[in-house]
Amino acid sequence: MITQTSSASTELAQMIIAVVLQIPYGKVASYGQVAKLAGLPKHARLVGRVLGQLEAGHEVPWYRVINAQGKISTHTLDEQGMNVQQAKLLAENVVVLNGKVNMKKFAWQP
């Protein structure tokens, strides 16, 4: 599922992915929240790296992970120039306005 070299980094990645897979349809979580729930507090950047290394065709809902201010990623566009993360969130009825999600309304509360 992911391309990692050491078994330690593979184990950390699996811990992160296990949390991301729990985020419900129509909800979002911050990178920091995912890191904390995976037992890796203060490793939000690692969550981003792991999600960025997912192979094409995976079924991990990476798009449900956004930054703590509710901002989505702006660099992943489809062939038509549409923001992929925004499109996937909108498909789950998560409202994205000006590149941001209302965390009070859509944040996952595990």
FISEKOL-989547 format. One line per field, with one value per atom (N, C-alpha, C): residue number from 1; residue in three letters; x, y, z negated. Coordinates in Angstrom, 3 decimals, always signed. Layout:
nr: NUM	... $
rest: ALA	... $
xx: X	... $
yy: Y	... $
zz: Z	... $
END
This chain:
nr: 1	1	1	2	2	2	3	3	3	4	4	4	5	5	5	6	6	6	7	7	7	8	8	8	9	9	9	10	10	10	11	11	11	12	12	12	13	13	13	14	14	14	15	15	15	16	16	16	17	17	17	18	18	18	19	19	19	20	20	20	21	21	21	22	22	22	23	23	23	24	24	24	25	25	25	26	26	26	27	27	27	28	28	28	29	29	29	30	30	30	31	31	31	32	32	32	33	33	33	34	34	34	35	35	35	36	36	36	37	37	37	38	38	38	39	39	39	40	40	40	41	41	41	42	42	42	43	43	43	44	44	44	45	45	45	46	46	46	47	47	47	48	48	48	49	49	49	50	50	50	51	51	51	52	52	52	53	53	53	54	54	54	55	55	55	56	56	56	57	57	57	58	58	58	59	59	59	60	60	60	61	61	61	62	62	62	63	63	63	64	64	64	65	65	65	66	66	66	67	67	67	68	68	68	69	69	69	70	70	70	71	71	71	72	72	72	73	73	73	74	74	74	75	75	75	76	76	76	77	77	77	78	78	78	79	79	79	80	80	80	81	81	81	82	82	82	83	83	83	84	84	84	85	85	85	86	86	86	87	87	87	88	88	88	89	89	89	90	90	90	91	91	91	92	92	92	93	93	93	94	94	94	95	95	95	96	96	96	97	97	97	98	98	98	99	99	99	100	100	100	101	101	101	102	102	102	103	103	103	104	104	104	105	105	105	106	106	106	107	107	107	108	108	108	109	109	109	110	110	110 $
rest: MET	MET	MET	ILE	ILE	ILE	THR	THR	THR	GLN	GLN	GLN	THR	THR	THR	SER	SER	SER	SER	SER	SER	ALA	ALA	ALA	SER	SER	SER	THR	THR	THR	GLU	GLU	GLU	LEU	LEU	LEU	ALA	ALA	ALA	GLN	GLN	GLN	MET	MET	MET	ILE	ILE	ILE	ILE	ILE	ILE	ALA	ALA	ALA	VAL	VAL	VAL	VAL	VAL	VAL	LEU	LEU	LEU	GLN	GLN	GLN	ILE	ILE	ILE	PRO	PRO	PRO	TYR	TYR	TYR	GLY	GLY	GLY	LYS	LYS	LYS	VAL	VAL	VAL	ALA	ALA	ALA	SER	SER	SER	TYR	TYR	TYR	GLY	GLY	GLY	GLN	GLN	GLN	VAL	VAL	VAL	ALA	ALA	ALA	LYS	LYS	LYS	LEU	LEU	LEU	ALA	ALA	ALA	GLY	GLY	GLY	LEU	LEU	LEU	PRO	PRO	PRO	LYS	LYS	LYS	HIS	HIS	HIS	ALA	ALA	ALA	ARG	ARG	ARG	LEU	LEU	LEU	VAL	VAL	VAL	GLY	GLY	GLY	ARG	ARG	ARG	VAL	VAL	VAL	LEU	LEU	LEU	GLY	GLY	GLY	GLN	GLN	GLN	LEU	LEU	LEU	GLU	GLU	GLU	ALA	ALA	ALA	GLY	GLY	GLY	HIS	HIS	HIS	GLU	GLU	GLU	VAL	VAL	VAL	PRO	PRO	PRO	TRP	TRP	TRP	TYR	TYR	TYR	ARG	ARG	ARG	VAL	VAL	VAL	ILE	ILE	ILE	ASN	ASN	ASN	ALA	ALA	ALA	GLN	GLN	GLN	GLY	GLY	GLY	LYS	LYS	LYS	ILE	ILE	ILE	SER	SER	SER	THR	THR	THR	HIS	HIS	HIS	THR	THR	THR	LEU	LEU	LEU	ASP	ASP	ASP	GLU	GLU	GLU	GLN	GLN	GLN	GLY	GLY	GLY	MET	MET	MET	ASN	ASN	ASN	VAL	VAL	VAL	GLN	GLN	GLN	GLN	GLN	GLN	ALA	ALA	ALA	LYS	LYS	LYS	LEU	LEU	LEU	LEU	LEU	LEU	ALA	ALA	ALA	GLU	GLU	GLU	ASN	ASN	ASN	VAL	VAL	VAL	VAL	VAL	VAL	VAL	VAL	VAL	LEU	LEU	LEU	ASN	ASN	ASN	GLY	GLY	GLY	LYS	LYS	LYS	VAL	VAL	VAL	ASN	ASN	ASN	MET	MET	MET	LYS	LYS	LYS	LYS	LYS	LYS	PHE	PHE	PHE	ALA	ALA	ALA	TRP	TRP	TRP	GLN	GLN	GLN	PRO	PRO	PRO $
xx: +0.822	+0.000	+0.864	+1.960	+2.840	+4.252	+5.030	+6.399	+7.318	+7.749	+8.654	+9.793	+10.907	+12.045	+12.211	+12.153	+12.389	+11.088	+11.197	+10.001	+9.430	+10.293	+9.802	+8.935	+9.386	+8.585	+7.322	+7.384	+6.189	+5.182	+5.675	+4.786	+4.131	+4.889	+4.331	+3.291	+3.593	+2.654	+1.363	+1.477	+0.282	-0.557	+0.091	-0.627	-1.407	-0.787	-1.427	-2.592	-2.369	-3.417	-4.598	-4.327	-5.416	-6.339	-5.781	-6.593	-7.361	-6.693	-7.350	-8.532	-8.397	-9.485	-10.707	-10.529	-11.638	-12.425	-11.871	-12.568	-13.853	-15.002	-16.276	-16.542	-17.372	-17.882	-18.459	-18.102	-18.653	-17.992	-16.872	-16.133	-14.679	-13.990	-12.572	-11.817	-10.508	-9.634	-8.382	-7.754	-6.509	-5.342	-4.236	-3.030	-2.598	-2.669	-2.279	-3.177	-4.472	-5.426	-5.129	-4.865	-4.538	-3.259	-2.253	-0.992	-1.224	-1.985	-2.257	-3.004	-4.030	-4.807	-3.991	-2.965	-2.089	-1.006	-1.024	-0.010	+1.282	+1.199	+2.385	+2.183	+1.903	+1.653	+2.840	+2.544	+3.549	+4.205	+3.579	+4.122	+3.148	+2.517	+1.556	+2.207	+3.437	+4.125	+4.332	+4.564	+4.721	+3.427	+2.287	+0.995	+0.916	+1.284	+1.277	+2.198	+3.385	+4.338	+3.794	+3.231	+2.680	+1.557	+0.645	-0.473	+0.016	+1.063	+1.629	+2.331	+2.672	+3.377	+2.461	+1.171	+0.244	+0.302	+0.242	+0.282	-1.041	-0.984	-2.200	-3.145	-4.430	-5.422	-5.748	-5.128	-5.417	-6.821	-7.316	-8.660	-8.641	-7.506	-7.391	-7.988	-8.934	-9.576	-8.690	-7.555	-6.569	-7.172	-8.166	-8.758	-9.532	-9.801	-10.501	-9.554	-8.268	-7.276	-6.871	-7.078	-6.792	-6.017	-5.584	-4.813	-5.729	-5.150	-5.914	-6.802	-6.466	-7.296	-8.428	-8.502	-9.553	-9.187	-7.949	-7.527	-7.228	-7.667	-7.394	-6.127	-5.618	-4.454	-4.851	-3.985	-4.323	-3.510	-2.676	-1.776	-2.174	-3.226	-3.626	-4.848	-4.619	-5.688	-5.925	-7.172	-7.470	-7.226	-7.583	-7.329	-8.055	-9.185	-9.954	-9.519	-8.518	-8.044	-8.818	-9.703	-10.488	-9.642	-9.738	-9.027	-9.604	-8.777	-9.218	-9.760	-9.055	-9.497	-10.856	-11.015	-12.285	-13.410	-13.168	-14.198	-14.614	-13.634	-13.945	-14.714	-14.350	-15.070	-16.489	-16.644	-17.973	-18.859	-18.273	-19.026	-19.560	-18.939	-19.385	-20.170	-20.614	-21.397	-20.632	-19.304	-18.478	-18.300	-18.769	-18.723	-17.312	-16.784	-15.480	-15.697	-15.416	-15.557	-14.203	-13.795	-12.498	-11.353	-11.411	-10.341	-10.341	-11.442	-11.509	-12.782	-12.662	-13.778	-14.077	-15.338	-15.746	-15.484	-14.418	-14.037	-15.072	-15.770	-16.792	-17.916	-18.192	-19.309	-18.890	-17.696	-17.333	-16.205	-15.657	-14.563	-15.050	-14.252	-14.518	-14.246	-15.202	-15.049	-15.058	-13.895	-13.862	-14.236 $
yy: -1.191	+0.000	+1.252	+1.244	+2.394	+1.955	+2.861	+2.539	+3.068	+2.198	+2.547	+1.544	+1.920	+1.018	+0.284	+0.965	+0.297	-0.211	-1.272	-1.831	-0.873	-0.063	+0.918	+1.964	+2.472	+3.491	+2.869	+1.609	+0.928	+0.769	+0.435	+0.277	+1.611	+2.696	+4.017	+4.399	+4.126	+4.433	+3.649	+2.385	+1.568	+2.095	+2.610	+3.184	+4.426	+5.235	+6.448	+6.088	+5.163	+4.762	+4.148	+3.390	+2.787	+3.870	+4.984	+6.087	+6.754	+7.021	+7.686	+6.855	+5.547	+4.668	+4.753	+5.252	+5.365	+6.666	+7.651	+8.931	+8.671	+9.000	+8.691	+9.525	+8.975	+9.671	+11.014	+12.072	+13.385	+14.109	+13.587	+14.221	+14.415	+15.313	+15.554	+15.531	+15.336	+15.372	+16.146	+16.756	+17.476	+16.489	+16.919	+16.094	+15.806	+16.827	+16.656	+15.693	+15.764	+14.857	+13.413	+13.182	+11.835	+11.343	+12.212	+11.829	+11.449	+12.261	+11.997	+10.681	+10.449	+9.213	+7.980	+8.189	+7.073	+6.823	+7.619	+7.458	+8.172	+9.146	+9.870	+11.385	+11.847	+13.280	+14.106	+15.280	+16.213	+15.710	+14.765	+14.251	+14.459	+15.620	+15.929	+15.885	+16.341	+16.334	+14.912	+13.986	+12.584	+12.071	+12.482	+12.086	+12.569	+13.813	+14.351	+13.595	+13.242	+12.488	+11.108	+10.435	+9.090	+9.158	+10.109	+10.217	+10.607	+11.389	+11.786	+10.654	+9.593	+8.465	+7.293	+7.468	+6.389	+6.106	+4.854	+4.462	+4.784	+4.993	+5.253	+4.060	+4.351	+3.287	+2.785	+3.360	+2.942	+3.407	+2.884	+3.245	+3.989	+4.551	+5.319	+6.706	+7.142	+8.449	+9.615	+9.784	+10.814	+12.217	+12.415	+13.736	+14.218	+13.324	+13.709	+14.317	+14.362	+14.923	+16.306	+17.314	+18.694	+19.363	+20.602	+21.234	+21.738	+22.110	+22.467	+23.690	+24.541	+25.708	+25.392	+24.131	+23.726	+23.887	+24.278	+24.495	+23.161	+23.065	+21.859	+22.064	+20.988	+21.045	+21.715	+22.536	+23.243	+22.775	+21.767	+21.391	+20.141	+19.446	+18.243	+18.551	+18.652	+18.988	+17.838	+17.692	+16.663	+17.235	+16.453	+16.852	+18.143	+18.420	+19.626	+20.818	+20.632	+21.710	+21.868	+20.914	+20.956	+20.398	+20.995	+20.506	+19.141	+18.116	+16.743	+16.591	+17.156	+17.029	+17.708	+18.894	+19.610	+18.807	+18.248	+17.474	+16.253	+15.556	+14.367	+14.738	+15.849	+16.291	+16.725	+17.458	+17.886	+16.682	+15.615	+14.395	+13.757	+14.090	+13.579	+14.644	+15.676	+16.772	+17.604	+17.617	+18.488	+19.787	+20.881	+22.170	+22.756	+23.167	+23.809	+25.207	+26.228	+27.615	+28.295	+28.850	+29.533	+28.653	+27.371	+26.445	+25.996	+26.271	+25.902	+25.143	+24.282	+23.515	+24.064	+24.187	+24.624	+23.468	+23.584	+22.509	+22.281	+23.335	+23.170	+22.267	+22.349	+21.576	+20.186	+20.093	+18.841	+18.035	+18.538	+17.810	+16.506	+15.491	+14.176	+14.235	+13.758	+13.684	+12.203	+11.559	+10.123	+9.826 $
zz: +0.000	+0.000	+0.000	-0.753	-0.791	-0.466	+0.014	+0.355	-0.734	-1.615	-2.710	-2.706	-3.323	-3.333	-4.657	-5.778	-7.054	-7.660	-8.440	-9.068	-10.106	-10.747	-11.724	-11.037	-9.904	-9.217	-8.638	-8.229	-7.739	-8.870	-10.057	-11.209	-11.567	-11.564	-11.856	-10.805	-9.562	-8.480	-8.652	-9.039	-9.248	-10.402	-11.433	-12.573	-12.115	-11.300	-10.782	-9.869	-8.966	-8.022	-8.756	-9.816	-10.595	-11.156	-11.579	-12.094	-10.953	-9.851	-8.714	-8.223	-8.230	-7.789	-8.711	-9.929	-10.880	-10.733	-10.015	-9.870	-9.087	-9.670	-9.011	-7.761	-6.918	-5.740	-6.176	-5.464	-5.760	-6.917	-7.405	-8.497	-8.086	-8.776	-8.526	-9.849	-9.761	-10.934	-10.545	-11.528	-11.246	-11.255	-10.645	-10.646	-12.081	-12.941	-14.332	-15.083	-14.807	-15.448	-15.056	-13.770	-13.295	-13.976	-14.047	-14.687	-16.147	-16.854	-18.279	-18.453	-17.640	-17.748	-17.364	-16.545	-16.154	-17.202	-18.274	-19.317	-18.982	-18.058	-17.612	-17.766	-18.984	-19.147	-18.652	-18.141	-17.607	-16.325	-15.640	-14.379	-13.219	-13.201	-12.143	-10.758	-10.664	-9.355	-8.846	-9.764	-9.369	-8.746	-9.301	-8.733	-7.289	-7.048	-5.689	-4.758	-5.251	-4.427	-4.075	-5.070	-4.835	-3.797	-3.971	-3.027	-1.638	-1.575	-0.287	+0.440	-0.268	+0.333	+0.688	+0.508	+0.848	+2.345	+2.694	+4.103	+4.787	+6.084	+6.855	+6.734	+6.679	+6.629	+5.231	+4.206	+2.833	+2.438	+1.332	+0.874	-0.456	-0.811	-2.055	-1.808	-2.648	-2.433	-2.888	-2.240	-2.573	-2.562	-1.722	-1.525	-2.747	-3.690	-4.924	-5.959	-5.645	-6.560	-6.046	-6.906	-6.529	-7.657	-7.438	-8.510	-9.621	-10.736	-11.932	-11.735	-10.774	-10.486	-9.519	-9.081	-8.157	-6.697	-6.418	-5.033	-4.349	-3.091	-2.317	-1.493	-0.952	-0.078	+1.228	+1.754	+2.996	+4.185	+4.014	+5.105	+5.879	+5.495	+6.212	+7.075	+8.379	+9.317	+10.285	+10.738	+11.739	+13.137	+14.159	+15.552	+15.928	+15.278	+15.571	+14.727	+13.867	+13.024	+11.729	+11.431	+10.182	+9.040	+7.875	+6.709	+6.318	+6.333	+6.078	+4.659	+3.685	+2.298	+2.116	+2.674	+2.558	+3.199	+4.371	+5.070	+4.248	+3.659	+2.861	+1.598	+0.969	-0.220	+0.131	+1.211	+1.645	+1.946	+2.487	+2.775	+1.495	+0.347	-0.954	-1.720	-0.999	-1.578	-2.602	-2.500	-3.335	-2.558	-3.120	-2.441	-2.522	-1.368	-1.292	-0.727	-1.537	-1.098	-1.149	-0.012	+0.066	-0.422	-0.063	-0.423	-1.871	-2.592	-4.006	-4.339	-5.348	-5.882	-7.274	-7.617	-8.950	-9.919	-10.704	-11.608	-12.710	-13.117	-14.162	-13.677	-12.388	-11.833	-11.349	-10.742	-10.065	-10.736	-11.838	-12.492	-13.108	-12.928	-13.511	-15.009	-15.791	-17.242	-17.646	-17.641	-17.963	-19.405 $
END
